[in-house]
Amino acid sequence: MMGSTNIIFIEQLTEEECWSLFKRLAFFGRSFEDCERLEPIGRKIARKCKGMPLAAKVIGNLLRSKSTIKDWQRILDSEMWKVKEIGKGLLTPLLLSYNDLSSNSMVKRCFSYCAVFPKDYNMYKEELISLWMAQGYLNAEEYEEMEIIGEECFNILAARSFFQEFEKNDDDDIMRCKMHDIVHDFAQFVSSKECLWLEINGTKESVINSFGEKVRHLGLSFKGGASFPMSIHGLNRLRTLLIDDESPFNSSLNNSILPELFSNLACLRALIIRQSSSLFHYPPNRIREIPENVGNLIHLKYLNLFELHIKRLPETLCELYNLQKLDIRGCRNLRELPAGIGKLKNMRSLLNGLTCSLKYMPIGISKLTSLRTLDKFAVGGGVDGGSTCRLECLKNFQLIRKWLSNVSHLDEAKRLELKNMENLLHLYLWFEVVDREDEDWEDEEEDEDEGGEDEDEDGGYEEEEGGEVVDGEDEERRRKNEKDEQLLEALQPPLNVEKLWIIFYGGNILPKWLTSLTNLRDLKLVFCENCEHLPPLGKLPLEKLELRDLKSVKRVGNEFLGIEEISEDDPSSSSSSSSVTAFPKLKSLEIKELDLLEEWNYRITRKENISIMPRLSSLKVGSCNKLKALPDYLLQTTALQELSIYSCENLEELPIPEDRRTTDIPRLSSLRIGLKVLPDYLLRTTMLQELSISEWYKISHIPHIKWSP
């Protein structure tokens, strides 16, 4: 199931239904001859699944990778079909698939580790891979990336049906998943009781004591202010500790507990501490600091302090020489990183987004040459320059793949030579703001990674007052415009960058290097208020494009597509000329808060040879109050699934392309609209699942709707 919320519980299948499910998986991608050859033995194996959907899925996916009759016969004749210990007879299919993994396989260890989570738990893929890395399960060669090996292990387990209910992001990457309850029982079975999850709402001392020396990986969930079990201090061989304190008013975990915990659990490889926050209440007994003896955890590789109310990290943290990943996202009160952070030579990921109080980076951070991910690089902050890391220090981060920074220093930007950082894939540039409260734009980036949203009800971002500029500030703004143009020119990223966000850029033009980024998939231009013209982005392989608060853009035309205006008299406009595709891979387009945009049209006569956004599946246009019409091409694509048009005061109706007079948009499933006239073809589709009509006062015509029973 891919992110489904309406789960249908299926009873035992008939023999033919079970065979159909098994065949669809086991015979996928095979030739007709292979299917004929394997069908007799396949039917016998399907009968052994006894009508259980999960068994048919697991065995079907297992046999997908087996091509010989000998391999299939070995599965059919296995003695494991006689095993009936757990899961209503489902143990055998799971064991067969599990044992098919190579002996001492890292994938086996990764699977059994999942028993540390409770049943029906939403596992974040990124966090799961980090936990596997911390336990040393991912054996990577010197030239390989552990994160990629972890991704491969995850995909193997997903392909074997050990994971299900996948939730994906806009890039179609899996973000979260769950395990079937019976699969979870099986993971607990093969983990030999090394993994334990407890919900603490009373005393659980006896349960913890009964596991004794066996438990290595422990998860604790606190509710209602339950007391912290002291018996945990005796589990001195613990490798993983996951603490989820869901008590919003009376926290179970406080500053007095952590020192003793760190003194006794010196073998920890992974530590995650989470505390719920009440919207209007901040309990005094919440964790406010990390104790000095955190340095005792010398084996620690993964430390997650997400959204804790801490103001600083102790210098002793820098003694954790094995630390690979530090997650301090959402620690909004955190003012500084420890000065000795450069000692953490094995650090691969520093996740420090959503840290709005963090204004500078210590100079030692330039020594973290193994970094792959740095969410935020804060420059300046009013601290003595001798103790802060300058932008040019990033030249040492040749392995870094993701980086967000506020940029303001031209000389440093030039010395940085960003275009030579070949491993950089995601770049977020946040320029200094004039006459506007600093807004946490890294917040939105992090919310997107976690699947969250930070938008107002109209889909726009709330803007602080104070954006008006008085005459006396014109000169300051002009200087900022020139400086920003020079800065952005100097911050040319490597050609293989995949995601680029430019926020609060004050220049009038965008640099020419933007159209040379031949691997760019995701581009955001937000609050670039002085840009009057859009660059020829249609030449890029973009999949996602967002244009927001570009206050000076009045017209979008052919230059946006990257093709020149062509007249019928032009010899090149003959039907014999080669076809042109603008935005060939674009799937999502958002245009919002373009206050001066009046005209959006393409002056093209050679229509039969030009294709525009053929893969567009999501189109959102909002708060463009001067816009009067949309171009025909936007609604000619057959791939469109989501259409949202709202708060455009002068846009009364949509164009009716010639091919839409008698046909619908076949895949349209979500429609949010606020227009005077609703075209028939929008409501003619049989795939529509969500309809939201805003601004009812405008409507003068609603087409006749036929509902299917």
matplotlib code that plots the C-alpha trace (Angstrom):
import matplotlib.pyplot as plt

x = [0.0, 1.4, 0.4, -3.2, -5.4, -8.4, -7.1, -9.2, -8.7, -8.8, -9.8, -8.4, -8.3, -9.7, -7.2, -7.6, -7.3, -4.2, -2.7, -3.5, -1.7, 1.3, 1.5, 1.4, 4.5, 6.5, 6.0, 6.5, 8.8, 9.1, 8.7, 5.7, 7.8, 9.2, 5.8, 4.5, 7.6, 7.2, 3.4, 2.9, 5.4, 4.2, 0.6, 1.9, 3.8, 0.8, -1.4, 1.0, 0.3, -3.2, -5.0, -3.1, -2.3, 0.8, 2.2, 1.5, 3.2, 6.3, 6.8, 5.9, 8.4, 11.0, 10.6, 10.7, 14.5, 14.6, 14.9, 15.4, 13.1, 15.7, 15.4, 11.6, 11.7, 13.9, 11.3, 8.5, 10.4, 11.6, 11.1, 10.2, 6.6, 6.1, 7.0, 4.0, 5.3, 3.9, 1.7, -1.1, 1.2, 2.9, 6.2, 7.2, 6.9, 8.8, 11.5, 12.0, 12.4, 14.6, 16.9, 17.2, 19.3, 23.0, 24.3, 25.6, 23.9, 23.8, 20.2, 19.2, 20.6, 18.9, 15.6, 15.8, 16.7, 13.3, 11.8, 13.0, 10.0, 6.4, 3.8, 2.1, 5.0, 5.8, 9.5, 11.3, 13.6, 16.4, 16.3, 16.2, 19.3, 21.1, 20.4, 21.7, 24.9, 25.3, 25.2, 27.9, 25.5, 26.4, 29.6, 30.8, 34.0, 36.3, 34.9, 31.2, 28.8, 27.2, 24.0, 23.7, 24.3, 21.6, 19.2, 19.9, 19.2, 15.9, 14.9, 15.7, 13.4, 10.7, 10.9, 10.5, 7.3, 8.9, 7.8, 4.4, 2.2, 4.9, 4.5, 6.4, 7.4, 6.9, 10.1, 8.5, 11.1, 9.9, 9.8, 8.1, 6.7, 5.3, 5.6, 2.7, 2.0, 3.0, 6.2, 6.9, 6.4, 8.8, 11.4, 11.1, 11.5, 14.7, 16.2, 16.4, 14.8, 17.6, 15.0, 12.4, 9.8, 7.9, 5.1, 5.6, 2.4, 3.1, 5.8, 7.7, 10.6, 9.7, 9.5, 12.9, 14.4, 13.0, 14.9, 18.1, 21.3, 19.6, 18.2, 20.6, 18.2, 15.5, 12.7, 10.7, 7.5, 6.3, 2.7, 1.0, 4.2, 5.1, 8.3, 11.5, 12.4, 15.6, 16.3, 17.4, 20.7, 21.5, 21.4, 25.1, 25.4, 22.6, 23.5, 20.4, 18.2, 15.1, 13.2, 9.9, 8.4, 4.8, 3.9, 3.2, 2.6, 4.5, 7.7, 9.0, 12.5, 14.3, 17.8, 18.3, 17.9, 20.4, 23.7, 23.1, 21.9, 25.1, 27.2, 25.8, 25.2, 28.7, 28.2, 25.4, 25.8, 22.6, 20.6, 17.4, 15.6, 12.3, 9.9, 6.5, 5.7, 2.4, 1.5, 0.8, 2.7, 6.4, 6.9, 9.7, 11.0, 11.7, 15.3, 17.1, 20.7, 22.8, 25.0, 28.8, 29.2, 27.8, 31.5, 31.3, 29.3, 32.6, 31.0, 28.1, 27.7, 24.2, 22.8, 19.3, 18.2, 15.4, 13.4, 14.8, 14.8, 18.5, 20.6, 24.0, 25.9, 28.7, 32.3, 32.6, 30.3, 33.4, 35.0, 32.6, 35.2, 33.0, 30.0, 28.7, 25.4, 24.2, 20.5, 19.7, 16.9, 14.2, 16.4, 15.2, 16.9, 20.3, 22.7, 26.0, 27.8, 30.8, 34.1, 35.8, 33.5, 36.4, 37.5, 34.5, 36.4, 33.9, 30.9, 29.0, 25.7, 25.1, 21.4, 20.9, 18.0, 15.2, 17.8, 16.8, 18.9, 22.1, 23.8, 27.3, 29.4, 32.6, 35.8, 36.5, 33.7, 36.0, 37.9, 34.8, 36.0, 33.8, 30.6, 28.0, 25.1, 25.1, 21.6, 22.6, 25.8, 25.2, 27.6, 28.5, 26.1, 28.0, 30.6, 34.3, 35.6, 38.5, 36.2, 33.8, 34.0, 34.0, 32.2, 35.4, 36.0, 33.4, 36.1, 37.2, 33.8, 34.4, 32.1, 29.1, 25.9, 23.4, 23.9, 21.8, 23.5, 22.7, 25.0, 26.3, 30.1, 31.2, 35.0, 34.3, 31.8, 34.5, 37.1, 34.7, 34.7, 31.4, 31.3, 34.2, 32.3, 31.3, 29.4, 27.0, 23.5, 21.2, 21.9, 19.8, 20.9, 19.3, 20.3, 20.3, 17.0, 16.4, 13.4, 11.9, 12.0, 14.2, 12.0, 13.0, 13.1, 15.1, 12.0, 10.1, 12.9, 13.0, 9.2, 9.2, 11.8, 9.6, 6.4, 5.1, 3.6, 4.0, 1.5, -1.4, -4.8, -4.4, -1.2, 1.0, 3.7, 2.8, 4.7, 5.8, 4.8, 7.5, 8.2, 7.6, 10.6, 10.7, 12.5, 15.5, 16.3, 16.3, 20.1, 20.6, 18.3, 20.2, 23.5, 22.0, 20.7, 24.2, 25.8, 23.3, 23.9, 27.6, 27.1, 24.9, 27.3, 30.1, 28.0, 27.7, 27.1, 28.6, 26.9, 25.5, 23.4, 19.9, 18.0, 18.5, 16.5, 17.2, 15.5, 15.4, 17.6, 17.6, 19.1, 17.3, 18.5, 19.4, 22.8, 23.4, 24.9, 21.4, 20.5, 23.7, 22.7, 21.9, 21.0, 18.7, 15.4, 14.0, 14.2, 12.6, 12.8, 11.2, 11.0, 13.3, 11.3, 13.3, 13.6, 11.6, 12.2, 12.3, 15.3, 14.8, 14.1, 12.4, 15.7, 16.4, 15.3, 13.3, 10.7, 9.6, 9.4, 8.1, 8.0, 6.8, 6.7, 8.5, 6.9, 8.4, 7.5, 4.8, 4.9, 5.7, 6.4, 8.5, 11.7, 10.5, 10.2, 13.7, 12.4, 12.4, 9.2, 8.5, 6.3, 4.6, 6.8, 9.9, 11.3, 12.1, 8.4, 7.8, 6.3, 9.4, 11.5, 12.4, 10.0, 10.9, 9.9, 10.0, 10.1, 10.2, 10.3, 8.3, 5.8, 4.9, 4.6, 3.6, 3.2, 2.0, 2.1, 3.2, 1.4, 2.2, 1.9, -0.6, 0.2, 1.1, 1.1, 3.3, 3.3, 3.9, 2.3, 4.2, 2.1, 2.4, 6.1, 6.2, 5.4, 5.1, 5.2, 4.0, 4.4, 2.9, 0.8, 0.4, -0.4, -1.0, -1.6, -2.6, -2.8, -1.9, -4.5, -3.6, -3.5, -6.3, -5.7, -3.7, -2.1, -3.9, -0.8, -1.2, -4.5, -3.6, -1.4, -3.1, -0.9, -2.5, -3.7, -3.9, -5.2, -5.4, -6.4, -7.4, -7.3, -6.7, -9.2, -9.1, -8.9, -12.6, -12.4, -10.0, -9.1, -10.9, -8.3, -9.6, -9.0, -10.9, -14.2, -15.3, -12.8, -11.8, -8.5, -8.4, -6.2, -7.5, -8.2, -7.9, -9.4, -9.4, -10.9, -12.2, -13.5, -16.6, -17.1, -16.2, -15.5, -17.3, -14.1, -12.8, -15.8, -16.2, -13.4, -14.3, -11.1, -12.0, -11.7, -11.4, -13.3, -13.0, -14.7, -13.6, -14.9, -18.5, -19.6, -17.9, -19.6, -22.1, -22.1, -21.5, -21.7, -24.0, -22.3, -23.1, -22.2, -21.4, -23.0]
y = [0.0, 3.4, 5.9, 4.6, 5.8, 3.6, 0.2, -2.8, -5.9, -9.0, -12.4, -15.7, -15.7, -18.4, -20.7, -18.9, -15.4, -16.5, -17.8, -14.6, -12.5, -14.9, -15.0, -11.2, -10.9, -14.0, -13.8, -10.0, -9.1, -12.7, -13.9, -15.9, -19.0, -18.7, -18.3, -21.4, -23.4, -22.3, -22.3, -25.9, -25.7, -22.1, -23.3, -25.9, -23.3, -20.9, -23.6, -23.8, -20.2, -21.4, -18.3, -15.9, -12.6, -11.8, -15.3, -15.0, -11.6, -12.7, -15.9, -14.2, -11.5, -14.0, -16.1, -13.0, -13.2, -17.0, -18.0, -21.8, -24.7, -26.0, -22.8, -23.0, -26.7, -26.0, -23.6, -26.1, -29.0, -26.9, -28.5, -25.1, -25.6, -27.8, -25.1, -23.6, -21.6, -18.0, -16.0, -18.4, -20.4, -17.3, -18.1, -20.4, -17.9, -15.3, -17.8, -18.8, -15.3, -14.4, -17.4, -16.8, -13.7, -14.6, -16.0, -13.3, -10.8, -7.2, -7.2, -9.8, -7.7, -4.6, -6.4, -7.9, -4.5, -3.1, -5.0, -2.2, -0.2, -1.0, -2.5, -0.1, 2.4, 4.8, 4.3, 7.2, 5.7, 8.3, 7.7, 3.9, 4.0, 6.2, 3.7, 0.8, 2.8, 3.5, -0.3, -1.0, -3.1, -1.4, -2.8, -0.4, -0.5, 2.5, 4.0, 3.3, 5.5, 3.9, 5.9, 4.3, 0.8, 1.5, 2.6, -0.6, -2.7, -0.8, -1.5, -5.2, -5.5, -3.5, -5.7, -8.8, -7.3, -6.9, -3.3, -1.9, 1.3, 3.5, 7.2, 9.2, 12.8, 14.9, 13.4, 9.9, 8.9, 6.8, 8.8, 6.5, 2.9, 0.4, -3.4, -5.8, -7.0, -10.6, -9.4, -7.5, -10.7, -12.5, -9.7, -10.1, -13.9, -13.6, -10.9, -13.3, -10.8, -8.3, -5.6, -4.3, -1.5, -0.4, 2.0, 3.4, 4.4, 2.8, 0.6, -1.6, -2.5, -6.2, -6.4, -4.7, -7.0, -10.1, -9.2, -8.7, -9.3, -10.1, -6.7, -4.5, -2.2, -0.4, 2.0, 3.7, 5.7, 7.8, 9.0, 10.9, 11.8, 8.3, 7.8, 7.0, 3.3, 3.1, -0.5, 0.8, 1.9, -1.8, -2.4, -1.5, -3.4, -1.4, -0.3, 1.7, 3.8, 5.6, 7.8, 9.3, 11.4, 12.3, 13.9, 17.5, 18.9, 16.7, 15.5, 12.1, 12.9, 15.9, 17.3, 15.2, 11.9, 12.3, 12.4, 9.0, 7.6, 8.7, 7.3, 3.8, 3.4, 3.8, 1.2, 3.2, 3.5, 5.4, 7.8, 9.5, 11.8, 13.4, 15.4, 16.6, 20.4, 21.8, 24.8, 27.1, 25.5, 24.8, 22.7, 23.7, 20.2, 19.8, 19.0, 22.4, 21.2, 18.2, 17.2, 17.4, 13.6, 13.1, 12.6, 9.2, 7.8, 7.3, 4.7, 6.9, 7.3, 8.8, 11.5, 12.9, 15.8, 17.0, 20.0, 19.9, 23.3, 23.4, 26.7, 25.1, 21.9, 21.1, 21.1, 17.4, 16.5, 17.0, 14.0, 11.7, 10.9, 8.2, 10.5, 10.3, 12.1, 14.9, 16.0, 19.2, 20.3, 22.4, 23.4, 26.9, 28.1, 26.8, 29.8, 28.2, 25.0, 23.9, 25.5, 22.1, 20.7, 20.2, 17.2, 15.2, 14.0, 11.2, 13.5, 12.8, 14.7, 17.9, 18.5, 22.0, 23.4, 25.2, 26.7, 30.3, 31.4, 29.9, 32.9, 31.7, 28.6, 28.0, 28.0, 24.4, 23.2, 23.7, 20.6, 18.3, 17.2, 14.0, 16.0, 15.0, 17.1, 20.5, 21.9, 25.5, 27.5, 30.7, 33.5, 36.4, 36.8, 39.7, 37.4, 38.1, 37.1, 35.1, 32.5, 32.2, 30.1, 32.1, 31.1, 30.2, 27.4, 25.4, 24.7, 21.9, 20.2, 18.4, 15.5, 17.7, 17.0, 19.4, 22.9, 25.9, 29.3, 33.0, 34.8, 38.4, 38.5, 38.9, 38.3, 35.1, 33.9, 34.4, 32.5, 29.7, 28.5, 26.7, 25.4, 23.1, 21.2, 18.4, 16.4, 19.2, 18.2, 20.4, 24.2, 26.7, 30.3, 32.8, 36.4, 39.2, 40.9, 44.7, 46.0, 42.6, 40.5, 37.5, 34.6, 31.0, 29.9, 26.9, 25.9, 25.3, 23.2, 21.0, 20.7, 19.5, 16.8, 15.7, 15.8, 18.9, 22.2, 25.8, 27.6, 29.8, 28.7, 30.2, 28.3, 31.3, 32.1, 34.6, 37.8, 40.1, 43.8, 46.3, 45.5, 49.0, 51.1, 54.8, 57.2, 57.6, 53.9, 53.8, 54.1, 51.3, 49.1, 50.0, 49.0, 45.7, 45.0, 45.4, 43.4, 40.5, 40.3, 40.1, 37.5, 35.2, 35.4, 34.3, 31.5, 29.5, 25.9, 22.8, 21.8, 18.6, 20.3, 18.9, 21.2, 25.0, 27.5, 31.2, 33.2, 37.0, 37.7, 41.5, 41.7, 42.8, 39.9, 36.3, 35.0, 33.3, 30.2, 29.3, 27.9, 25.8, 23.5, 20.5, 18.2, 20.7, 19.0, 21.4, 25.2, 27.7, 31.5, 33.1, 36.8, 37.8, 41.0, 43.1, 40.5, 41.8, 39.0, 35.2, 33.4, 30.8, 27.9, 25.8, 24.4, 22.8, 19.2, 20.6, 18.4, 21.0, 24.8, 27.3, 31.0, 33.0, 36.7, 37.9, 41.4, 43.0, 40.4, 41.8, 39.4, 35.7, 35.0, 32.9, 33.8, 31.7, 28.7, 29.1, 29.3, 32.3, 33.9, 32.5, 33.9, 32.1, 33.8, 32.4, 29.5, 27.6, 27.4, 24.8, 21.5, 19.7, 21.3, 19.3, 19.5, 21.5, 20.6, 23.3, 22.0, 18.4, 16.8, 19.4, 17.7, 20.5, 24.2, 26.7, 30.4, 32.5, 36.1, 37.7, 40.9, 42.7, 39.8, 40.8, 38.7, 35.1, 34.1, 32.5, 34.1, 30.9, 30.1, 26.9, 24.9, 21.5, 21.4, 22.7, 20.8, 22.6, 20.9, 17.5, 15.8, 18.5, 16.8, 19.5, 23.2, 25.8, 29.5, 31.8, 35.4, 36.9, 39.6, 41.3, 38.2, 38.0, 34.8, 31.6, 30.1, 27.2, 25.0, 24.5, 22.7, 20.7, 18.1, 14.8, 14.2, 16.8, 15.4, 18.4, 21.9, 24.7, 28.3, 30.8, 34.4, 35.7, 38.6, 39.4, 35.8, 35.0, 31.9, 29.4, 29.0, 26.3, 24.7, 23.2, 19.6, 20.2, 21.1, 17.5, 15.8, 16.0, 16.0, 12.3, 12.0, 15.1, 13.9, 17.1, 20.4, 23.6, 26.5, 30.0, 31.4, 33.1, 30.3, 26.7, 25.0, 21.8, 19.8, 20.3, 18.4, 15.9, 13.7, 10.4, 10.4, 13.5, 12.6, 16.1, 19.2, 22.6, 25.7, 28.9, 32.4, 31.3, 34.9, 35.0, 32.0, 32.6, 29.2, 25.7, 23.0, 20.0, 17.3, 13.6, 11.5, 7.9, 5.5]
z = [0.0, -1.0, 1.7, 1.9, 4.7, 3.9, 4.7, 3.7, 5.8, 3.7, 5.0, 3.6, -0.2, -2.4, -4.0, -7.4, -5.8, -3.9, -7.1, -8.9, -6.3, -6.2, -10.0, -10.3, -8.1, -8.9, -12.7, -13.0, -15.9, -17.1, -20.7, -21.7, -22.1, -18.6, -17.1, -18.9, -17.6, -14.0, -13.7, -12.6, -9.7, -8.9, -8.4, -5.9, -4.0, -4.0, -2.4, 0.5, 1.2, 2.3, 1.1, 3.3, 1.4, 3.3, 2.7, -1.1, -1.2, 0.7, -1.3, -4.6, -4.0, -3.0, -6.2, -8.4, -8.1, -8.8, -12.4, -12.4, -11.7, -9.3, -7.2, -7.2, -6.4, -3.4, -2.0, -2.6, -0.9, 2.1, 5.5, 6.8, 5.6, 8.6, 11.1, 12.9, 15.8, 15.3, 13.1, 12.1, 9.9, 8.4, 10.0, 7.1, 4.2, 6.3, 7.3, 3.7, 2.6, 5.5, 5.2, 1.5, 2.4, 2.4, 5.7, 8.1, 5.8, 6.9, 5.6, 8.2, 11.0, 9.7, 9.6, 13.1, 14.5, 13.5, 16.4, 18.6, 17.4, 18.6, 16.3, 13.8, 14.2, 11.4, 10.8, 9.1, 6.5, 7.1, 10.9, 10.4, 8.2, 10.7, 13.5, 11.3, 10.7, 14.4, 15.1, 12.5, 10.4, 7.0, 5.8, 3.1, 1.1, 1.3, -1.9, -0.9, 1.0, 4.1, 3.5, 0.0, 1.4, 3.9, 1.2, -0.7, 2.4, 2.9, -0.7, -0.3, 2.7, 1.0, -2.1, 0.2, 1.7, 5.1, 5.0, 3.9, 3.9, 2.3, 2.4, -0.3, -0.8, -3.9, -5.4, -5.1, -2.5, 0.4, 3.7, 6.1, 6.3, 8.7, 9.4, 9.4, 12.9, 12.0, 10.4, 13.6, 15.6, 13.2, 13.7, 17.4, 17.0, 15.0, 17.2, 20.1, 22.4, 22.0, 21.1, 23.5, 23.3, 26.4, 27.0, 30.5, 32.1, 35.4, 36.7, 34.3, 36.5, 36.4, 32.7, 32.2, 34.8, 33.1, 29.9, 31.9, 30.0, 26.7, 25.7, 23.6, 21.9, 24.0, 23.2, 26.0, 25.5, 28.4, 28.9, 31.6, 33.5, 34.5, 36.5, 34.8, 35.5, 37.5, 36.5, 33.1, 34.7, 35.1, 31.4, 31.0, 27.7, 26.0, 22.4, 21.5, 23.7, 22.2, 24.6, 23.5, 26.3, 25.3, 28.6, 27.6, 31.1, 33.5, 31.8, 32.7, 31.7, 33.2, 33.9, 37.0, 35.2, 32.4, 34.4, 36.0, 32.7, 30.9, 33.7, 33.4, 29.7, 28.3, 25.5, 23.7, 19.9, 19.3, 21.6, 20.6, 23.1, 22.2, 24.3, 23.3, 23.5, 24.5, 22.3, 25.3, 28.1, 28.7, 31.9, 34.1, 34.5, 30.8, 29.7, 29.5, 29.2, 28.3, 31.2, 31.0, 31.4, 27.9, 27.1, 28.8, 25.8, 23.8, 21.5, 20.5, 16.7, 16.5, 18.8, 18.2, 20.4, 18.1, 19.4, 22.9, 24.8, 25.2, 24.9, 24.5, 24.1, 26.5, 25.3, 26.5, 23.6, 21.4, 23.1, 21.3, 18.6, 17.0, 16.5, 12.9, 13.1, 15.3, 15.0, 16.7, 14.4, 16.1, 19.1, 18.7, 21.9, 20.9, 20.7, 19.9, 19.0, 21.1, 20.2, 20.0, 17.4, 15.0, 17.1, 15.7, 12.7, 11.9, 11.7, 8.5, 9.2, 11.2, 11.1, 12.5, 10.7, 12.6, 15.0, 14.7, 17.7, 16.2, 14.5, 13.8, 13.3, 15.4, 13.5, 14.3, 12.1, 9.1, 10.2, 9.7, 6.3, 6.4, 6.4, 3.8, 5.2, 6.8, 7.1, 8.0, 7.8, 9.8, 8.9, 11.2, 14.1, 15.8, 17.4, 17.3, 13.9, 15.3, 16.8, 13.9, 10.7, 7.5, 4.4, 2.6, 5.1, 3.3, 0.7, 3.0, 2.7, -0.6, 0.3, 1.4, -0.4, 1.3, 2.6, 3.6, 4.4, 4.9, 2.5, 2.9, 2.4, -1.2, -0.7, 1.2, -1.5, -4.2, -2.3, -1.5, -5.2, -4.7, -8.2, -7.4, -4.7, -7.0, -4.3, -3.4, -4.5, -2.5, -2.0, -0.2, -0.4, 2.0, 1.5, 4.1, 4.5, 4.5, 6.5, 7.1, 10.2, 9.7, 8.7, 9.3, 5.8, 6.8, 8.8, 5.6, 4.1, 7.2, 7.3, 3.8, 4.7, 7.5, 5.4, 7.3, 6.1, 7.2, 5.1, 5.8, 4.6, 1.2, 0.7, 1.1, 3.7, 6.4, 6.0, 8.8, 8.7, 8.0, 4.4, 3.1, 2.3, 2.8, 0.4, 2.7, 2.4, -1.5, -1.6, 0.9, -1.2, -4.4, -2.8, -1.6, -5.1, -6.6, -3.8, -4.1, -7.8, -7.3, -4.4, -6.4, -9.4, -7.1, -5.6, -8.8, -7.7, -9.4, -12.6, -11.0, -8.3, -8.1, -5.8, -5.5, -3.5, -3.7, -0.9, -0.3, -3.3, -3.9, -7.4, -10.5, -12.7, -12.1, -13.2, -16.6, -14.9, -13.7, -17.2, -17.2, -14.3, -16.5, -13.5, -11.7, -10.7, -8.0, -8.1, -5.8, -6.3, -3.2, -2.2, -5.1, -5.2, -7.7, -10.5, -13.4, -15.9, -15.5, -17.0, -19.8, -17.4, -20.0, -21.1, -17.8, -16.7, -13.8, -12.1, -9.5, -9.9, -7.4, -8.0, -5.0, -4.1, -7.2, -6.8, -10.0, -12.6, -15.0, -17.9, -18.5, -22.2, -24.6, -22.8, -19.9, -22.1, -23.5, -27.1, -29.3, -30.7, -34.1, -36.9, -39.6, -42.2, -40.6, -42.7, -39.6, -38.7, -41.4, -40.3, -41.4, -38.7, -35.6, -32.6, -29.4, -25.8, -23.1, -19.5, -20.7, -17.2, -15.1, -12.9, -10.3, -11.0, -8.3, -9.0, -6.0, -4.8, -8.1, -7.4, -10.7, -13.1, -15.8, -18.8, -19.1, -22.7, -25.3, -28.7, -30.8, -34.1, -34.8, -32.4, -34.0, -33.3, -29.8, -26.6, -23.3, -19.9, -21.3, -17.9, -15.7, -13.0, -10.4, -11.1, -8.4, -9.1, -6.3, -5.2, -8.6, -8.5, -11.8, -13.9, -16.4, -18.3, -18.3, -21.4, -23.2, -22.9, -19.2, -19.5, -22.6, -20.8, -20.2, -17.1, -14.9, -11.6, -9.3, -10.2, -7.7, -8.7, -6.0, -4.9, -8.5, -8.5, -12.3, -13.4, -14.1, -16.3, -17.7, -21.4, -23.3, -25.6, -28.8, -27.7, -24.4, -26.0, -26.1, -23.8, -20.1, -18.3, -17.8, -14.7, -12.7, -9.2, -7.1, -8.0, -5.9, -7.8, -7.4, -10.7, -12.0, -14.6, -14.1, -17.5, -18.2, -19.0, -15.5, -13.9, -16.7, -15.5, -13.8, -11.6, -9.5, -5.8, -4.2, -5.1, -3.3, -4.6, -3.0, -3.5, -4.1, -4.6, -8.0, -9.5, -12.3, -13.9, -12.6, -15.3, -14.9, -12.9, -13.4, -10.3, -10.8, -8.3]

ax = plt.figure().add_subplot(projection="3d")
ax.plot(x, y, z, "-o")
ax.set_aspect("equal")
plt.show()
